[in-house]
Amino acid sequence: MSDKEKVKLVRLLKQVKGKKGSKSQTSKSDAIAAYHY
């Protein structure tokens, strides 16, 4: 597993956690950005 793949997973996990908070939109943006790399 490469570092970039780990970053993707971390960002996706943050996205899921972010849905409970007010930063869900930012988390979604990070997840989308992760997919472009």
C-alpha distance matrix in Angstrom:
0.0 3.8 6.7 8.3 6.3 7.0 10.4 11.0 10.7 12.9 15.3 15.7 16.5 18.9 20.4 21.2 22.8 24.5 26.4 28.5 29.4 31.1 28.0 26.6 27.3 25.4 22.3 22.7 23.0 19.8 17.9 19.6 18.9 15.1 15.4 17.3 14.6
3.8 0.0 3.8 5.4 5.2 6.5 8.8 10.0 11.0 12.6 14.5 15.6 16.9 18.7 20.1 21.6 23.0 24.3 26.4 28.7 29.2 30.4 27.0 25.9 26.3 24.0 21.3 21.7 21.4 18.1 16.8 18.3 16.8 13.3 14.0 15.2 12.0
6.7 3.8 0.0 3.8 5.4 5.0 6.2 8.7 10.0 10.5 12.3 14.3 15.3 16.5 18.3 20.2 21.1 22.1 24.6 26.7 26.8 27.9 24.4 23.8 24.1 21.5 19.0 20.0 19.4 15.9 15.2 17.0 15.2 11.8 13.5 14.6 11.3
8.3 5.4 3.8 0.0 3.8 5.4 5.0 6.3 8.8 9.9 10.6 12.4 14.3 15.3 16.4 18.6 20.1 20.5 22.8 25.4 25.4 26.1 22.6 21.6 21.6 19.1 16.8 17.2 16.4 13.1 12.3 13.6 11.7 8.3 9.9 10.8 7.6
6.3 5.2 5.4 3.8 0.0 3.8 5.4 5.0 6.4 8.7 9.9 10.6 12.5 14.3 15.2 16.8 18.6 19.6 21.5 24.0 24.7 25.8 22.5 21.1 21.4 19.5 16.6 16.7 16.7 13.6 11.8 13.5 12.6 8.8 9.5 11.6 9.2
7.0 6.5 5.0 5.4 3.8 0.0 3.8 5.3 5.2 6.2 8.6 9.9 10.6 12.3 14.1 15.5 16.7 18.0 20.3 22.4 22.9 24.3 21.1 20.1 21.0 18.8 15.8 16.7 17.0 13.6 12.2 14.7 13.9 10.2 11.9 14.2 11.9
10.4 8.8 6.2 5.0 5.4 3.8 0.0 3.8 5.5 5.1 6.1 8.5 9.8 10.5 12.2 14.4 15.3 15.9 18.5 20.7 20.7 21.7 18.3 17.5 18.0 15.6 12.9 14.0 13.8 10.2 9.6 12.1 10.8 7.5 10.1 12.1 10.0
11.0 10.0 8.7 6.3 5.0 5.3 3.8 0.0 3.8 5.5 5.2 6.1 8.6 9.8 10.4 12.5 14.3 14.9 16.8 19.5 19.9 20.9 17.6 16.0 16.4 14.6 11.6 11.8 12.1 9.0 7.0 9.4 9.1 5.4 7.2 10.0 8.9
10.7 11.0 10.0 8.8 6.4 5.2 5.5 3.8 0.0 3.8 5.4 5.0 6.1 8.5 9.7 10.7 12.4 13.9 15.7 17.9 18.9 20.5 17.6 16.0 17.2 15.7 12.2 12.8 14.1 11.1 8.9 11.9 12.3 9.0 10.3 13.5 12.6
12.9 12.6 10.5 9.9 8.7 6.2 5.1 5.5 3.8 0.0 3.8 5.5 5.1 6.2 8.6 10.0 10.6 11.9 14.5 16.3 16.7 18.4 15.4 14.5 16.0 14.0 10.6 12.3 13.4 10.1 9.1 12.6 12.6 9.8 12.2 15.0 13.9
15.3 14.5 12.3 10.6 9.9 8.6 6.1 5.2 5.4 3.8 0.0 3.8 5.4 5.0 6.1 8.8 9.8 10.0 12.4 14.8 14.9 15.9 12.7 11.6 12.5 10.5 7.2 8.7 9.7 6.5 5.6 9.3 9.4 7.3 9.9 12.7 12.4
15.7 15.6 14.3 12.4 10.6 9.9 8.5 6.1 5.0 5.5 3.8 0.0 3.8 5.3 4.9 6.4 8.7 9.5 10.9 13.6 14.6 16.0 13.3 11.2 12.5 11.6 7.9 8.3 10.4 8.2 5.7 9.2 10.7 8.6 9.9 13.3 13.7
16.5 16.9 15.3 14.3 12.5 10.6 9.8 8.6 6.1 5.1 5.4 3.8 0.0 3.8 5.3 5.2 6.3 8.4 10.2 12.0 13.2 15.4 13.2 11.5 13.8 12.9 9.2 10.6 13.0 10.8 9.1 12.8 14.1 12.0 13.6 16.9 16.9
18.9 18.7 16.5 15.3 14.3 12.3 10.5 9.8 8.5 6.2 5.0 5.3 3.8 0.0 3.8 5.4 5.0 5.8 8.7 10.3 10.6 12.4 9.8 8.9 11.2 9.9 6.4 9.0 11.1 8.9 8.5 12.2 13.2 11.9 14.2 17.0 17.2
20.4 20.1 18.3 16.4 15.2 14.1 12.2 10.4 9.7 8.6 6.1 4.9 5.3 3.8 0.0 3.8 5.5 4.9 6.4 9.3 9.9 11.2 8.7 6.5 8.6 8.2 4.6 5.9 8.9 7.9 6.8 10.0 11.9 11.3 12.9 15.8 16.8
21.2 21.6 20.2 18.6 16.8 15.5 14.4 12.5 10.7 10.0 8.8 6.4 5.2 5.4 3.8 0.0 3.8 5.4 5.5 7.7 9.7 12.0 10.6 8.1 11.0 11.5 8.1 8.9 12.4 11.6 10.0 13.0 15.3 14.3 15.4 18.7 19.7
22.8 23.0 21.1 20.1 18.6 16.7 15.3 14.3 12.4 10.6 9.8 8.7 6.3 5.0 5.5 3.8 0.0 3.8 5.4 5.9 7.4 10.3 9.3 8.1 11.6 11.6 8.7 10.8 13.8 12.8 12.1 15.5 17.2 16.3 18.0 21.1 21.7
24.5 24.3 22.1 20.5 19.6 18.0 15.9 14.9 13.9 11.9 10.0 9.5 8.4 5.8 4.9 5.4 3.8 0.0 3.8 5.3 5.1 7.0 5.6 4.5 8.1 8.3 6.1 8.5 11.3 10.9 11.1 14.0 15.6 15.5 17.5 20.1 21.1
26.4 26.4 24.6 22.8 21.5 20.3 18.5 16.8 15.7 14.5 12.4 10.9 10.2 8.7 6.4 5.5 5.4 3.8 0.0 3.8 5.5 7.4 7.3 4.8 8.3 10.0 8.1 9.0 12.4 12.9 12.4 14.7 17.1 17.2 18.4 21.2 22.8
28.5 28.7 26.7 25.4 24.0 22.4 20.7 19.5 17.9 16.3 14.8 13.6 12.0 10.3 9.3 7.7 5.9 5.3 3.8 0.0 3.8 7.1 8.4 7.4 11.1 12.5 11.0 12.5 15.7 15.9 15.7 18.3 20.4 20.4 21.9 24.7 26.0
29.4 29.2 26.8 25.4 24.7 22.9 20.7 19.9 18.9 16.7 14.9 14.6 13.2 10.6 9.9 9.7 7.4 5.1 5.5 3.8 0.0 3.8 5.6 6.2 9.6 10.5 10.0 12.1 14.6 15.0 15.7 18.1 19.7 20.2 22.1 24.5 25.7
31.1 30.4 27.9 26.1 25.8 24.3 21.7 20.9 20.5 18.4 15.9 16.0 15.4 12.4 11.2 12.0 10.3 7.0 7.4 7.1 3.8 0.0 3.8 5.6 7.7 8.9 9.7 11.6 13.4 14.5 15.8 17.6 19.0 20.2 22.2 24.1 25.6
28.0 27.0 24.4 22.6 22.5 21.1 18.3 17.6 17.6 15.4 12.7 13.3 13.2 9.8 8.7 10.6 9.3 5.6 7.3 8.4 5.6 3.8 0.0 3.8 5.5 5.4 6.3 8.8 10.1 10.8 12.5 14.4 15.5 16.7 18.9 20.6 21.9
26.6 25.9 23.8 21.6 21.1 20.1 17.5 16.0 16.0 14.5 11.6 11.2 11.5 8.9 6.5 8.1 8.1 4.5 4.8 7.4 6.2 5.6 3.8 0.0 3.8 5.5 5.0 6.2 8.7 9.9 10.4 12.3 14.2 15.2 16.8 18.9 20.6
27.3 26.3 24.1 21.6 21.4 21.0 18.0 16.4 17.2 16.0 12.5 12.5 13.8 11.2 8.6 11.0 11.6 8.1 8.3 11.1 9.6 7.7 5.5 3.8 0.0 3.8 5.4 5.1 6.3 8.7 9.9 10.6 12.4 14.3 15.7 17.1 19.3
25.4 24.0 21.5 19.1 19.5 18.8 15.6 14.6 15.7 14.0 10.5 11.6 12.9 9.9 8.2 11.5 11.6 8.3 10.0 12.5 10.5 8.9 5.4 5.5 3.8 0.0 3.8 5.4 5.1 6.3 8.7 9.9 10.5 12.3 14.5 15.7 17.3
22.3 21.3 19.0 16.8 16.6 15.8 12.9 11.6 12.2 10.6 7.2 7.9 9.2 6.4 4.6 8.1 8.7 6.1 8.1 11.0 10.0 9.7 6.3 5.0 5.4 3.8 0.0 3.8 5.4 5.1 6.2 8.6 9.8 10.5 12.6 14.6 15.9
22.7 21.7 20.0 17.2 16.7 16.7 14.0 11.8 12.8 12.3 8.7 8.3 10.6 9.0 5.9 8.9 10.8 8.5 9.0 12.5 12.1 11.6 8.8 6.2 5.1 5.4 3.8 0.0 3.8 5.4 5.1 6.1 8.5 9.8 10.8 12.9 14.9
23.0 21.4 19.4 16.4 16.7 17.0 13.8 12.1 14.1 13.4 9.7 10.4 13.0 11.1 8.9 12.4 13.8 11.3 12.4 15.7 14.6 13.4 10.1 8.7 6.3 5.1 5.4 3.8 0.0 3.8 5.4 5.1 6.1 8.5 10.1 11.0 13.1
19.8 18.1 15.9 13.1 13.6 13.6 10.2 9.0 11.1 10.1 6.5 8.2 10.8 8.9 7.9 11.6 12.8 10.9 12.9 15.9 15.0 14.5 10.8 9.9 8.7 6.3 5.1 5.4 3.8 0.0 3.8 5.5 5.0 6.1 8.8 10.1 11.1
17.9 16.8 15.2 12.3 11.8 12.2 9.6 7.0 8.9 9.1 5.6 5.7 9.1 8.5 6.8 10.0 12.1 11.1 12.4 15.7 15.7 15.8 12.5 10.4 9.9 8.7 6.2 5.1 5.4 3.8 0.0 3.8 5.4 5.0 6.5 9.1 10.4
19.6 18.3 17.0 13.6 13.5 14.7 12.1 9.4 11.9 12.6 9.3 9.2 12.8 12.2 10.0 13.0 15.5 14.0 14.7 18.3 18.1 17.6 14.4 12.3 10.6 9.9 8.6 6.1 5.1 5.5 3.8 0.0 3.8 5.4 5.3 6.8 9.4
18.9 16.8 15.2 11.7 12.6 13.9 10.8 9.1 12.3 12.6 9.4 10.7 14.1 13.2 11.9 15.3 17.2 15.6 17.1 20.4 19.7 19.0 15.5 14.2 12.4 10.5 9.8 8.5 6.1 5.0 5.4 3.8 0.0 3.8 5.4 5.3 7.1
15.1 13.3 11.8 8.3 8.8 10.2 7.5 5.4 9.0 9.8 7.3 8.6 12.0 11.9 11.3 14.3 16.3 15.5 17.2 20.4 20.2 20.2 16.7 15.2 14.3 12.3 10.5 9.8 8.5 6.1 5.0 5.4 3.8 0.0 3.8 5.4 5.6
15.4 14.0 13.5 9.9 9.5 11.9 10.1 7.2 10.3 12.2 9.9 9.9 13.6 14.2 12.9 15.4 18.0 17.5 18.4 21.9 22.1 22.2 18.9 16.8 15.7 14.5 12.6 10.8 10.1 8.8 6.5 5.3 5.4 3.8 0.0 3.8 5.5
17.3 15.2 14.6 10.8 11.6 14.2 12.1 10.0 13.5 15.0 12.7 13.3 16.9 17.0 15.8 18.7 21.1 20.1 21.2 24.7 24.5 24.1 20.6 18.9 17.1 15.7 14.6 12.9 11.0 10.1 9.1 6.8 5.3 5.4 3.8 0.0 3.8
14.6 12.0 11.3 7.6 9.2 11.9 10.0 8.9 12.6 13.9 12.4 13.7 16.9 17.2 16.8 19.7 21.7 21.1 22.8 26.0 25.7 25.6 21.9 20.6 19.3 17.3 15.9 14.9 13.1 11.1 10.4 9.4 7.1 5.6 5.5 3.8 0.0
